[in-house]
Amino acid sequence: MEIFDSAELLDRDAITEIQLKRLKTTLARTRKCDFYKKRLDDAGIGENSISSPDALENIPFTTKDDLRSQYPTGLLCVNQNEIVRMHCSSGTTGSPVAICHTQNDINSWADLMARCMYMVGVRKEDVFQNMSGYGLFTGGLGIHFGAERIGCMTIPAGAGNSRRQIKLAKDFGTTVAHILPSYALILGEHIRNMGEDPADYPLKIALVGAEPYTEEFRKRLETLFNMKVYNSYGLSEMNGPGVGFECLQQNGLHIWEDAYIPEIIDPVSGKHVDDGEIGELVMTSLCREGMPILRYRTRDLTRFIPGDCECGRKHRRMDRILGRADDMFIVKGVNIYPMQIEQVIMTFPEVGQNYHILLENDGLGDVMRVQVEIRDEYFVEDMRILHNLQKTIAQRLRDEILVTPKVDLVENNSLPRTEGKAVRVTDSRQKK
């Protein structure tokens, strides 16, 4: 096993020892801000209250609303003149969330990201093209500095502008890309429309994240570009990308437990669930100086994968993000996640690159309509063939989600596209 950092080789006892030491340091640091000092005092958490990482359960959760309430600098645990960078959430659903970093925070983040990228085979000889947004969004700069830490030639292409992305990849021989999974399919379409085969490009590794997607979706990407696709996980509240990453085994994302303490809880009760059981991911930072965060409720749904990874690393693995607790919608009393829909429809070879879920009310009750693009070669004039496909997709969906949706087959490239995160669900029921 080739490694970037010796911390990758820590055994479970060493991980626990480091976590306890760094957790105590973090607790002392958080007391430098009024918000956490009050929280910890109210919970009766003193300097000697934590004797093991398991005692973390006694500490109250931190929520996004908490972070919003302290905007812009209420959670700072250092003097503001020690802050060298801030990142900020979009704030589309309320006040934004600002996360501030010291220089040591930035250095630690770059090291974690480099560790992730090296783990999947990225090396100094690679040409890395970053197709992610820069600015207040953490994805661009986080991975950018990881690539530079490894020593790659790094192209800060930014998001969108497919023609420019393709030209840069051809001109400089890009071998590694950071890209949204939905945009990767759009880019492949652009290349095909140019009369070229995406598989002929030198790309060998894609680092993808920022939006949930299924294993079936990953296989499509790998076949389209003849490359390996690795899942990544990060969130601004925990730096950004670099929190967790797949290894070469592609069987769960290793969470770097020397830098974070992960938990999986029942979203309702807040209690820990057993390994293998799906719940909400909760994260505690261990190496942050500027703005450490305790037991942050991510709203991301996943599970811990039991057992050791074949790669040899002992850091815990979590499954890909199955969706967000906020993404769930209810139809006829059934809880449904968009990922369940994607998992089914992407197994059909006739299905194209895009789909959309419409939630409506016909006056009698809720109706779920799934619009599915069909590849050109399968979009035939024989309505019997299309009708049978439509019926089969609806039946397979019903078997998965226990609700029979209406399935609309539409022409390829007819559904709205975006070069940012894909919008999969439109709920118009509230307007009725």
DRENGUKOL-76858 format. One record per residue (C-alpha): residue number from 1; x, y, z. Coordinates in nm, 3 decimals, decimal comma, m for minus. Layout:
// residues N
SITE    i        u        v        w
SITE  NUM        X        Y        Z
...
This chain:
// residues 432
SITE    i        u        v        w
SITE    1    0,000    0,000    0,000
SITE    2    0,141    0,337   m0,105
SITE    3    0,066    0,618    0,138
SITE    4    0,102    0,995    0,153
SITE    5    0,087    1,027    0,531
SITE    6    0,190    0,781    0,804
SITE    7   m0,144    0,856    0,977
SITE    8   m0,307    0,633    0,717
SITE    9   m0,142    0,332    0,887
SITE   10   m0,275    0,398    1,238
SITE   11   m0,439    0,101    1,409
SITE   12   m0,761    0,134    1,609
SITE   13   m0,587    0,178    1,945
SITE   14   m0,367    0,456    1,806
SITE   15   m0,668    0,625    1,643
SITE   16   m0,858    0,621    1,974
SITE   17   m0,558    0,762    2,161
SITE   18   m0,514    1,047    1,913
SITE   19   m0,887    1,123    1,910
SITE   20   m0,902    1,151    2,290
SITE   21   m0,598    1,379    2,305
SITE   22   m0,720    1,605    2,027
SITE   23   m1,078    1,608    2,154
SITE   24   m0,961    1,744    2,491
SITE   25   m0,758    2,010    2,312
SITE   26   m1,060    2,097    2,095
SITE   27   m1,292    2,125    2,397
SITE   28   m1,049    2,363    2,565
SITE   29   m1,028    2,565    2,246
SITE   30   m1,406    2,590    2,196
SITE   31   m1,441    2,745    2,542
SITE   32   m1,275    3,055    2,400
SITE   33   m1,604    3,146    2,228
SITE   34   m1,911    3,239    2,432
SITE   35   m2,145    3,011    2,236
SITE   36   m1,965    2,687    2,313
SITE   37   m1,860    2,790    2,663
SITE   38   m2,225    2,831    2,758
SITE   39   m2,324    2,510    2,577
SITE   40   m2,061    2,306    2,757
SITE   41   m2,127    2,465    3,095
SITE   42   m2,502    2,405    3,064
SITE   43   m2,433    2,039    2,981
SITE   44   m2,194    2,003    3,272
SITE   45   m1,897    1,929    3,047
SITE   46   m1,577    2,029    3,222
SITE   47   m1,213    1,985    3,133
SITE   48   m1,203    1,638    3,289
SITE   49   m1,547    1,518    3,173
SITE   50   m1,422    1,334    2,865
SITE   51   m1,225    1,016    2,935
SITE   52   m1,283    0,848    2,598
SITE   53   m1,415    0,945    2,254
SITE   54   m1,738    0,758    2,340
SITE   55   m1,814    1,025    2,603
SITE   56   m1,877    1,259    2,312
SITE   57   m2,245    1,162    2,341
SITE   58   m2,274    1,386    2,646
SITE   59   m2,195    1,696    2,441
SITE   60   m2,494    1,875    2,279
SITE   61   m2,533    1,870    1,901
SITE   62   m2,448    2,170    1,686
SITE   63   m2,696    2,245    1,408
SITE   64   m2,689    2,462    1,099
SITE   65   m2,928    2,701    1,272
SITE   66   m2,670    2,735    1,550
SITE   67   m2,405    2,829    1,297
SITE   68   m2,637    3,077    1,130
SITE   69   m2,715    3,238    1,464
SITE   70   m2,344    3,306    1,517
SITE   71   m2,282    3,455    1,172
SITE   72   m2,041    3,606    1,090
SITE   73   m1,773    3,549    1,357
SITE   74   m1,952    3,441    1,673
SITE   75   m1,781    3,099    1,673
SITE   76   m1,425    3,228    1,637
SITE   77   m1,188    3,076    1,893
SITE   78   m0,889    3,291    1,794
SITE   79   m0,838    3,660    1,734
SITE   80   m0,972    3,765    1,395
SITE   81   m0,623    3,881    1,289
SITE   82   m0,518    3,513    1,295
SITE   83   m0,777    3,425    1,027
SITE   84   m0,634    3,399    0,675
SITE   85   m0,941    3,278    0,487
SITE   86   m1,314    3,235    0,518
SITE   87   m1,561    3,028    0,321
SITE   88   m1,933    3,073    0,324
SITE   89   m2,239    2,872    0,239
SITE   90   m2,485    2,997   m0,019
SITE   91   m2,743    3,095    0,237
SITE   92   m3,028    3,012   m0,003
SITE   93   m3,253    2,893    0,278
SITE   94   m3,165    3,151    0,538
SITE   95   m2,871    3,334    0,683
SITE   96   m2,537    3,211    0,548
SITE   97   m2,284    3,007    0,742
SITE   98   m1,928    3,141    0,758
SITE   99   m1,633    2,913    0,837
SITE  100   m1,300    3,079    0,917
SITE  101   m0,952    2,925    0,892
SITE  102   m0,609    2,999    1,035
SITE  103   m0,299    2,923    0,830
SITE  104   m0,253    2,600    1,024
SITE  105   m0,614    2,507    0,938
SITE  106   m0,544    2,562    0,568
SITE  107   m0,223    2,357    0,584
SITE  108   m0,396    2,069    0,763
SITE  109   m0,682    2,075    0,512
SITE  110   m0,440    2,061    0,217
SITE  111   m0,260    1,764    0,376
SITE  112   m0,588    1,576    0,426
SITE  113   m0,692    1,641    0,068
SITE  114   m0,354    1,531   m0,066
SITE  115   m0,388    1,214    0,142
SITE  116   m0,723    1,144   m0,026
SITE  117   m0,599    1,204   m0,379
SITE  118   m0,279    1,005   m0,334
SITE  119   m0,485    0,713   m0,202
SITE  120   m0,664    0,674   m0,538
SITE  121   m0,350    0,695   m0,747
SITE  122   m0,296    1,066   m0,812
SITE  123    0,075    1,139   m0,845
SITE  124    0,309    1,427   m0,916
SITE  125    0,324    1,328   m1,285
SITE  126   m0,051    1,378   m1,331
SITE  127   m0,222    1,678   m1,489
SITE  128   m0,512    1,776   m1,265
SITE  129   m0,806    1,979   m1,400
SITE  130   m1,036    2,126   m1,139
SITE  131   m1,385    2,164   m1,289
SITE  132   m1,535    2,282   m0,961
SITE  133   m1,635    2,630   m0,855
SITE  134   m1,392    2,854   m0,671
SITE  135   m1,469    3,149   m0,446
SITE  136   m1,682    3,105   m0,135
SITE  137   m1,755    2,741   m0,227
SITE  138   m1,500    2,512   m0,059
SITE  139   m1,478    2,241   m0,325
SITE  140   m1,258    2,428   m0,568
SITE  141   m0,984    2,560   m0,341
SITE  142   m0,984    2,256   m0,113
SITE  143   m0,900    2,009   m0,386
SITE  144   m0,681    2,262   m0,568
SITE  145   m0,438    2,287   m0,276
SITE  146   m0,443    1,910   m0,230
SITE  147   m0,332    1,862   m0,591
SITE  148   m0,057    2,122   m0,552
SITE  149    0,055    1,957   m0,228
SITE  150    0,110    1,634   m0,423
SITE  151    0,291    1,833   m0,691
SITE  152    0,052    1,791   m0,986
SITE  153    0,032    2,038   m1,267
SITE  154   m0,297    2,198   m1,162
SITE  155   m0,544    2,364   m1,400
SITE  156   m0,795    2,585   m1,209
SITE  157   m1,059    2,564   m1,483
SITE  158   m1,352    2,634   m1,253
SITE  159   m1,709    2,523   m1,316
SITE  160   m1,896    2,510   m1,648
SITE  161   m1,796    2,630   m1,997
SITE  162   m1,779    2,284   m2,151
SITE  163   m1,599    2,388   m2,468
SITE  164   m1,319    2,542   m2,262
SITE  165   m1,302    2,235   m2,036
SITE  166   m1,266    2,006   m2,338
SITE  167   m1,000    2,224   m2,501
SITE  168   m0,794    2,241   m2,182
SITE  169   m0,817    1,866   m2,133
SITE  170   m0,702    1,801   m2,492
SITE  171   m0,428    2,065   m2,498
SITE  172   m0,267    1,973   m2,166
SITE  173   m0,345    1,602   m2,154
SITE  174   m0,556    1,608   m1,837
SITE  175   m0,537    1,275   m1,654
SITE  176   m0,729    1,360   m1,333
SITE  177   m1,043    1,571   m1,300
SITE  178   m1,258    1,697   m1,015
SITE  179   m1,616    1,720   m1,139
SITE  180   m1,981    1,694   m1,040
SITE  181   m2,121    1,354   m1,145
SITE  182   m2,418    1,507   m1,329
SITE  183   m2,191    1,751   m1,512
SITE  184   m1,957    1,468   m1,615
SITE  185   m2,240    1,317   m1,819
SITE  186   m2,315    1,656   m1,974
SITE  187   m1,948    1,693   m2,067
SITE  188   m1,952    1,350   m2,227
SITE  189   m2,251    1,457   m2,437
SITE  190   m2,062    1,766   m2,558
SITE  191   m1,767    1,551   m2,663
SITE  192   m1,993    1,310   m2,852
SITE  193   m2,168    1,602   m3,024
SITE  194   m1,823    1,708   m3,146
SITE  195   m1,793    1,370   m3,317
SITE  196   m1,539    1,241   m3,065
SITE  197   m1,537    0,953   m2,820
SITE  198   m1,495    1,051   m2,451
SITE  199   m1,311    0,723   m2,394
SITE  200   m1,030    0,843   m2,623
SITE  201   m0,937    1,124   m2,382
SITE  202   m0,640    1,069   m2,147
SITE  203   m0,858    1,097   m1,835
SITE  204   m0,790    0,806   m1,602
SITE  205   m0,927    0,929   m1,267
SITE  206   m1,230    1,139   m1,175
SITE  207   m1,291    1,269   m0,824
SITE  208   m1,663    1,326   m0,780
SITE  209   m1,889    1,447   m0,504
SITE  210   m2,112    1,738   m0,396
SITE  211   m2,433    1,559   m0,498
SITE  212   m2,570    1,211   m0,427
SITE  213   m2,557    0,951   m0,702
SITE  214   m2,586    0,575   m0,733
SITE  215   m2,343    0,296   m0,814
SITE  216   m2,526    0,253   m1,144
SITE  217   m2,453    0,617   m1,225
SITE  218   m2,084    0,567   m1,142
SITE  219   m2,059    0,269   m1,378
SITE  220   m2,202    0,481   m1,658
SITE  221   m1,935    0,744   m1,604
SITE  222   m1,656    0,488   m1,590
SITE  223   m1,771    0,328   m1,915
SITE  224   m1,828    0,661   m2,091
SITE  225   m1,475    0,793   m2,027
SITE  226   m1,294    0,462   m1,971
SITE  227   m1,170    0,588   m1,634
SITE  228   m1,205    0,515   m1,264
SITE  229   m1,447    0,727   m1,063
SITE  230   m1,390    0,777   m0,690
SITE  231   m1,641    0,911   m0,443
SITE  232   m1,545    1,194   m0,213
SITE  233   m1,717    1,352    0,083
SITE  234   m1,680    1,685    0,249
SITE  235   m1,877    1,974    0,387
SITE  236   m1,788    2,335    0,450
SITE  237   m1,850    2,304    0,822
SITE  238   m1,570    2,042    0,839
SITE  239   m1,334    2,232    0,603
SITE  240   m1,477    2,106    0,276
SITE  241   m1,356    1,814    0,063
SITE  242   m1,110    1,574    0,225
SITE  243   m1,325    1,451    0,514
SITE  244   m1,370    1,110    0,357
SITE  245   m1,261    0,943    0,037
SITE  246   m1,272    0,608   m0,135
SITE  247   m0,957    0,401   m0,171
SITE  248   m0,873    0,184   m0,470
SITE  249   m1,119   m0,078   m0,344
SITE  250   m1,417    0,155   m0,414
SITE  251   m1,598    0,002   m0,117
SITE  252   m1,684    0,286    0,116
SITE  253   m1,522    0,617    0,203
SITE  254   m1,248    0,625    0,466
SITE  255   m1,306    0,903    0,719
SITE  256   m0,976    1,039    0,852
SITE  257   m1,036    0,975    1,219
SITE  258   m0,719    1,147    1,332
SITE  259   m0,885    1,471    1,215
SITE  260   m1,255    1,400    1,279
SITE  261   m1,482    1,195    1,502
SITE  262   m1,776    1,060    1,301
SITE  263   m2,103    0,931    1,447
SITE  264   m2,417    0,786    1,292
SITE  265   m2,737    0,867    1,480
SITE  266   m3,107    0,807    1,447
SITE  267   m3,232    1,141    1,303
SITE  268   m3,533    1,138    1,538
SITE  269   m3,397    1,010    1,870
SITE  270   m3,041    1,136    1,831
SITE  271   m2,908    0,802    1,961
SITE  272   m2,628    0,605    1,799
SITE  273   m2,730    0,331    1,556
SITE  274   m2,548    0,003    1,498
SITE  275   m2,283   m0,033    1,229
SITE  276   m2,451   m0,111    0,899
SITE  277   m2,769    0,077    0,993
SITE  278   m2,857    0,394    0,800
SITE  279   m2,873    0,716    0,994
SITE  280   m2,759    1,078    1,002
SITE  281   m2,389    1,156    0,998
SITE  282   m2,261    1,371    1,286
SITE  283   m1,908    1,515    1,273
SITE  284   m1,665    1,670    1,522
SITE  285   m1,350    1,846    1,404
SITE  286   m1,026    1,768    1,590
SITE  287   m0,760    1,980    1,420
SITE  288   m0,928    2,315    1,367
SITE  289   m0,794    2,625    1,541
SITE  290   m1,003    2,908    1,403
SITE  291   m1,352    2,763    1,428
SITE  292   m1,374    2,410    1,570
SITE  293   m1,720    2,252    1,563
SITE  294   m1,860    1,991    1,802
SITE  295   m2,105    1,719    1,700
SITE  296   m2,236    1,887    1,387
SITE  297   m2,555    1,737    1,246
SITE  298   m2,483    1,715    0,874
SITE  299   m2,834    1,597    0,772
SITE  300   m2,653    1,354    0,537
SITE  301   m2,779    0,996    0,545
SITE  302   m2,530    0,712    0,535
SITE  303   m2,404    0,413    0,738
SITE  304   m2,081    0,280    0,878
SITE  305   m1,957   m0,019    0,679
SITE  306   m1,869   m0,301    0,922
SITE  307   m1,534   m0,476    0,909
SITE  308   m1,191   m0,382    0,781
SITE  309   m1,112   m0,259    0,432
SITE  310   m0,900   m0,478    0,206
SITE  311   m0,667   m0,183    0,149
SITE  312   m0,534   m0,224    0,503
SITE  313   m0,635    0,118    0,642
SITE  314   m0,816    0,103    0,976
SITE  315   m0,994    0,439    0,952
SITE  316   m1,368    0,376    0,952
SITE  317   m1,557    0,360    0,629
SITE  318   m1,893    0,513    0,558
SITE  319   m2,119    0,431    0,267
SITE  320   m2,182    0,683   m0,010
SITE  321   m2,428    0,955    0,088
SITE  322   m2,771    0,808    0,028
SITE  323   m2,940    1,146    0,038
SITE  324   m3,017    1,417    0,289
SITE  325   m3,273    1,397    0,561
SITE  326   m3,409    1,715    0,401
SITE  327   m3,434    1,550    0,056
SITE  328   m3,690    1,294    0,162
SITE  329   m4,041    1,346    0,033
SITE  330   m4,360    1,166    0,127
SITE  331   m4,607    1,029   m0,126
SITE  332   m4,917    0,848   m0,001
SITE  333   m4,758    0,803    0,339
SITE  334   m4,437    0,648    0,203
SITE  335   m4,094    0,801    0,266
SITE  336   m3,903    0,825   m0,063
SITE  337   m3,552    0,947   m0,151
SITE  338   m3,449    1,057   m0,503
SITE  339   m3,158    0,811   m0,491
SITE  340   m3,406    0,523   m0,484
SITE  341   m3,549    0,643   m0,814
SITE  342   m3,207    0,682   m0,976
SITE  343   m3,092    0,342   m0,858
SITE  344   m3,375    0,178   m1,050
SITE  345   m3,389    0,375   m1,374
SITE  346   m3,013    0,377   m1,433
SITE  347   m3,017   m0,002   m1,466
SITE  348   m3,211    0,029   m1,793
SITE  349   m2,980    0,057   m2,097
SITE  350   m3,252    0,250   m2,280
SITE  351   m3,243    0,534   m2,027
SITE  352   m3,040    0,843   m2,118
SITE  353   m2,847    1,082   m1,897
SITE  354   m3,120    1,276   m1,720
SITE  355   m3,440    1,235   m1,524
SITE  356   m3,672    1,451   m1,317
SITE  357   m3,930    1,385   m1,046
SITE  358   m4,248    1,593   m1,036
SITE  359   m4,472    1,586   m0,729
SITE  360   m4,825    1,707   m0,795
SITE  361   m5,174    1,695   m0,650
SITE  362   m5,460    1,609   m0,886
SITE  363   m5,732    1,710   m0,638
SITE  364   m5,776    1,353   m0,518
SITE  365   m5,431    1,298   m0,375
SITE  366   m5,057    1,311   m0,438
SITE  367   m4,920    1,206   m0,775
SITE  368   m4,555    1,131   m0,847
SITE  369   m4,447    1,168   m1,209
SITE  370   m4,102    1,054   m1,319
SITE  371   m3,974    1,200   m1,646
SITE  372   m3,707    0,980   m1,799
SITE  373   m3,491    1,061   m2,102
SITE  374   m3,455    0,779   m2,354
SITE  375   m3,147    0,739   m2,570
SITE  376   m3,192    0,826   m2,936
SITE  377   m3,136    0,471   m3,059
SITE  378   m3,420    0,346   m2,839
SITE  379   m3,667    0,626   m2,901
SITE  380   m3,849    0,447   m3,182
SITE  381   m4,178    0,512   m3,354
SITE  382   m4,323    0,177   m3,245
SITE  383   m4,536    0,290   m2,954
SITE  384   m4,578   m0,066   m2,830
SITE  385   m4,207   m0,088   m2,750
SITE  386   m4,208    0,244   m2,566
SITE  387   m4,527    0,153   m2,381
SITE  388   m4,378   m0,175   m2,260
SITE  389   m4,062    0,005   m2,146
SITE  390   m4,273    0,265   m1,968
SITE  391   m4,471   m0,008   m1,793
SITE  392   m4,159   m0,202   m1,692
SITE  393   m3,992    0,105   m1,542
SITE  394   m4,307    0,189   m1,344
SITE  395   m4,330   m0,168   m1,210
SITE  396   m3,963   m0,174   m1,108
SITE  397   m4,006    0,159   m0,932
SITE  398   m4,310    0,032   m0,748
SITE  399   m4,116   m0,271   m0,627
SITE  400   m3,853   m0,037   m0,484
SITE  401   m4,056    0,250   m0,337
SITE  402   m4,397    0,080   m0,284
SITE  403   m4,574    0,356   m0,478
SITE  404   m4,667    0,334   m0,845
SITE  405   m4,550    0,650   m1,023
SITE  406   m4,653    0,783   m1,359
SITE  407   m4,359    0,742   m1,596
SITE  408   m4,312    0,980   m1,890
SITE  409   m4,057    0,880   m2,156
SITE  410   m3,908    1,186   m2,320
SITE  411   m3,651    1,246   m2,591
SITE  412   m3,284    1,256   m2,507
SITE  413   m3,150    1,599   m2,404
SITE  414   m3,504    1,738   m2,365
SITE  415   m3,503    1,790   m1,986
SITE  416   m3,350    2,105   m1,838
SITE  417   m2,976    2,085   m1,768
SITE  418   m2,744    2,272   m1,540
SITE  419   m2,367    2,278   m1,510
SITE  420   m2,409    2,303   m1,133
SITE  421   m2,574    2,057   m0,897
SITE  422   m2,858    1,871   m1,065
SITE  423   m3,213    1,957   m0,953
SITE  424   m3,393    1,623   m0,939
SITE  425   m3,722    1,704   m0,767
SITE  426   m3,991    1,968   m0,824
SITE  427   m4,264    1,967   m0,562
SITE  428   m4,567    2,170   m0,670
SITE  429   m4,805    2,024   m0,417
SITE  430   m4,773    2,324   m0,184
SITE  431   m4,911    2,546   m0,457
SITE  432   m5,238    2,359   m0,477
